[in-house]
Amino acid sequence: MIIQPKVRGFVCTTTHPVGCEVSVKEQIAYLKNRPVISDGPRNVLVIGASTGYGLASKMVASACCNANSIGVFFERPEGEGKFGSPGFYNAQALDKISTALGLISESINGDAFSDEIKTATIDLIRKRVGQVDCVIYSLASSKRVDPVTGEIYKSVLKPIGERFSSKTINTDKAKICEIELEPADDKEIFDTVKVMGGEDWARWINVLLSAKVLADGVKTIAYSYIGPEMTWPIYAKGTIGRAKEHLDETRKQLSIVLAKLGGRAYVSVNKAVVTQASAAIPVVPLYISILMKVMKEKNLWEGCLEQMYRLFSSKLYNVNELQLDDQGRIRLDDLEMRADVQSTVMDIFSKITTETIDELSNFSGYREEFLKLFGFCIDGVNYNS
Ligand SMILES: NC(=O)c1ccc[n+]([C@@H]2O[C@H](COP(=O)([O-])OP(=O)(O)OC[C@H]3O[C@@H](n4cnc5c(N)ncnc54)[C@H](O)[C@@H]3O)[C@@H](O)[C@H]2O)c1
């Protein structure tokens, strides 16, 4: 059966299952060529493990640390003549490969915000690995049902305080255009913090702790983003930025909670990469297209895998003293934020037009990376039958 990508705005509504599987295989093969990370984690829980940074974290844990891993995610499964969402196939492929490597690699598909999935995860940890010594929190969601009240919160990507207008890209038409966004109201800010802030991360850690499935010295890490000033109105100082501030506050509380196990909580500020979540943020696809061109020319470009390899190998493990920023965060966005990179990106951003997209940015590379998320454009896959 021939499957074509059907892209509408920032989503692709079709998935190529074989493409997803081959892509995961290729990524594991790439990681297997990198030095093994000694003294890494032994048993890892990844919440948000099927795509993007969470998938890359589970891959690095498996392929480079020889760690057992349990992944939690929320993906549309295959069924009744319908294909599943990409993460469904990614997770299946990763579990298959890791199991063949002699590791325990398991998945739970369901709503991580719910208490049912937390309980199911605890049961699985007890049954398969006993305890976990690393908990990665990598959820990106537009919605959360509060497990206590049943209330539904929806996150929005909006500026705070004033209207924001900027250049952006219409990715369907490859056109540069203007975007104008109204500021969020108080409820939208509150709801976004409820979904993407640290409340659910804390709930996870507290239930795992009470169930005694956290090992001594456990580390937990959640991912954040800051980015350049140009994107601050929509990111760092927008509704999502508020949620990330809440994550920072949660990190401090969790470190206190985990101190009794000799454990610690971290927030890692990662670089901008092409994922389903980042594709949905206004302005960011244009910024990443330009960033990709500039960083690739300087031989500095990193994707999720390179970032997560760096996190495990030189930040979380094998370090005498971890360098943190003045807010106590791990910084993996150092290359993205380098002054020479940012000044070139800003210069291009101010000049770029529809006519100069291909010359001044790597939009074709952005689009290819985006399609790869859905199993398309993967080398070695026959897309004609
Ligand atoms: N993409 C970037 O450029 C970037 C940069 C820095 C930090 N981050 C952060 O990294 C984290 C992960 O983002 P990503 O870009 O990898 O996103 P992604 O869209 O690729 O992955 C999101 C993951 O969350 C899971 N998920 C969503 N809702 C869920 C639910 N209710 N229950 C269980 N699982 C659920 C999905 O199944 C998937 O595994 C986010 O906190 C994001 O802010 C992303």
The ligand as an SDF file (V2000), in Angstrom:
LIG
                    3D

 44 48  0  0  0  0  0  0  0  0999 V2000
   11.0980   20.5290   20.5520 N   0  0  0  0  0  0  0  0  0  0  0  0
   11.8740   21.4660   21.0300 C   0  0  0  0  0  0  0  0  0  0  0  0
   12.4620   22.2750   20.2830 O   0  0  0  0  0  0  0  0  0  0  0  0
   12.1150   21.5520   22.5160 C   0  0  0  0  0  0  0  0  0  0  0  0
   13.1880   22.3340   22.9950 C   0  0  0  0  0  0  0  0  0  0  0  0
   13.4320   22.3860   24.3570 C   0  0  0  0  0  0  0  0  0  0  0  0
   12.6000   21.7110   25.2530 C   0  0  0  0  0  0  0  0  0  0  0  0
   11.5400   20.9780   24.7630 N   0  0  0  0  0  0  0  0  0  0  0  0
   10.6720   20.3050   25.7430 C   0  0  0  0  0  0  0  0  0  0  0  0
   10.8250   18.9050   25.6270 O   0  0  0  0  0  0  0  0  0  0  0  0
    9.6220   18.2680   26.0880 C   0  0  0  0  0  0  0  0  0  0  0  0
    9.1580   17.2740   25.0490 C   0  0  0  0  0  0  0  0  0  0  0  0
    8.8620   17.9780   23.8620 O   0  0  0  0  0  0  0  0  0  0  0  0
    9.0470   17.3540   22.4010 P   0  0  0  0  0  0  0  0  0  0  0  0
    9.3130   18.5080   21.5180 O   0  0  0  0  0  0  0  0  0  0  0  0
   10.0000   16.2210   22.4630 O   0  0  0  0  0  0  0  0  0  0  0  0
    7.5500   16.8580   22.1440 O   0  0  0  0  0  0  0  0  0  0  0  0
    6.9030   15.6640   21.2880 P   0  0  0  0  0  0  0  0  0  0  0  0
    5.5980   16.1970   20.7960 O   0  0  0  0  0  0  0  0  0  0  0  0
    7.8440   15.1120   20.2890 O   0  0  0  0  0  0  0  0  0  0  0  0
    6.6650   14.5120   22.3900 O   0  0  0  0  0  0  0  0  0  0  0  0
    5.6670   14.5950   23.3610 C   0  0  0  0  0  0  0  0  0  0  0  0
    5.5410   13.2810   24.0880 C   0  0  0  0  0  0  0  0  0  0  0  0
    4.5250   13.4460   25.1010 O   0  0  0  0  0  0  0  0  0  0  0  0
    3.6250   12.3530   25.0080 C   0  0  0  0  0  0  0  0  0  0  0  0
    2.3240   12.7790   25.5420 N   0  0  0  0  0  0  0  0  0  0  0  0
    1.5920   13.8630   25.2270 C   0  0  0  0  0  0  0  0  0  0  0  0
    0.4570   13.8990   25.9790 N   0  0  0  0  0  0  0  0  0  0  0  0
    0.5030   12.8140   26.7880 C   0  0  0  0  0  0  0  0  0  0  0  0
   -0.3500   12.2860   27.7920 C   0  0  0  0  0  0  0  0  0  0  0  0
   -1.4830   12.8860   28.1460 N   0  0  0  0  0  0  0  0  0  0  0  0
    0.0130   11.1300   28.3890 N   0  0  0  0  0  0  0  0  0  0  0  0
    1.1480   10.4760   28.0470 C   0  0  0  0  0  0  0  0  0  0  0  0
    2.0120   10.9440   27.1210 N   0  0  0  0  0  0  0  0  0  0  0  0
    1.6900   12.0930   26.5020 C   0  0  0  0  0  0  0  0  0  0  0  0
    3.5780   11.9910   23.5430 C   0  0  0  0  0  0  0  0  0  0  0  0
    3.0280   10.7020   23.3600 O   0  0  0  0  0  0  0  0  0  0  0  0
    5.0690   12.1000   23.2100 C   0  0  0  0  0  0  0  0  0  0  0  0
    5.7220   10.9250   23.6250 O   0  0  0  0  0  0  0  0  0  0  0  0
    8.6040   19.3940   26.3550 C   0  0  0  0  0  0  0  0  0  0  0  0
    8.6100   19.7140   27.7060 O   0  0  0  0  0  0  0  0  0  0  0  0
    9.1850   20.5480   25.5570 C   0  0  0  0  0  0  0  0  0  0  0  0
    8.7920   21.8200   26.0250 O   0  0  0  0  0  0  0  0  0  0  0  0
   11.3070   20.8610   23.4180 C   0  0  0  0  0  0  0  0  0  0  0  0
  1  2  1  0
  2  3  2  0
  2  4  1  0
  4  5  1  0
  4 44  2  0
  5  6  2  0
  6  7  1  0
  7  8  2  0
  8  9  1  0
  8 44  1  0
  9 10  1  0
  9 42  1  0
 10 11  1  0
 11 12  1  0
 11 40  1  0
 12 13  1  0
 13 14  1  0
 14 15  2  0
 14 16  1  0
 14 17  1  0
 17 18  1  0
 18 19  2  0
 18 20  1  0
 18 21  1  0
 21 22  1  0
 22 23  1  0
 23 24  1  0
 23 38  1  0
 24 25  1  0
 25 26  1  0
 25 36  1  0
 26 27  1  0
 26 35  1  0
 27 28  2  0
 28 29  1  0
 29 30  1  0
 29 35  2  0
 30 31  1  0
 30 32  2  0
 32 33  1  0
 33 34  2  0
 34 35  1  0
 36 37  1  0
 36 38  1  0
 38 39  1  0
 40 41  1  0
 40 42  1  0
 42 43  1  0
M  CHG  2   8   1  16  -1
M  END
$$$$
